[in-house]
Amino acid sequence: MVKLDKIYTRGGDGGQTSLIDGKRVAKYTPRLMAMGDVDEANAILGLANTALGTKNKHLKNLIRKIQNDLCDLGADFACPGSSASDGKLRIKKYQVTSIETEIDFLNSKLKPLDSFILPGGERSAVWLHLARTVIRRAERSAVEFSENEPVNKFALAYLNRLSDLMFVMARQANNHGQSDELWEPGKYGGPN
């Protein structure tokens, strides 16, 4: 368990922060950008969970699990290295597989799409779509820092699958896809 006695340290006042290994890095590095994107997605998932209210216990429980995984992912990114078995808190293969299982389960309950969908419908679905876009950004940030530093391959896979899961979760939150708003190509393109 993590124990936080002091919330502020003043250590970041100069634009740097410490990684888990003690190394000081600029707050604008790709690693820190990915960590910030993951944190932002986690906060948006909190909003999605609140917007679900008392509906859909499965999605609510799944969001809580994902939020915990995202804290694990932040810890993974904060600790340089790429081995999922180095004894550090890392995203593991089973977490990626768990996401895939959830995607298959939730998607099996939805009618197939014959159009792209717009981020809309139920409030919780919109928050899940926003989380999807921020997770995609986190993935791009993580891929960028992986070009120069070793990164756990399961962390990258987790982010990739997680954005897909957000898509099917948003559809589930939209009354099992019934409230999805479909893209109508060219509908508002002006006179023909």
Secondary structure, DSSP 8 states (H G I E B T S, - for coil): ----S-S--STTTTSEEE-TTS-EEETTSHHHHHHHHHHHHHHHHHHHHHHTTTS-HHHHHHHHHHHHHHHHHHHHHHS-B--TTSSS----HHHHHHHHHHHHHHHTTS---SS-EES-SSHHHHHHHHHHHHHHHHHHHHHHHHTTS-B-HHHHHHHHHHHHHHHHHHHHHTTTTTT-EE--TTTTS---
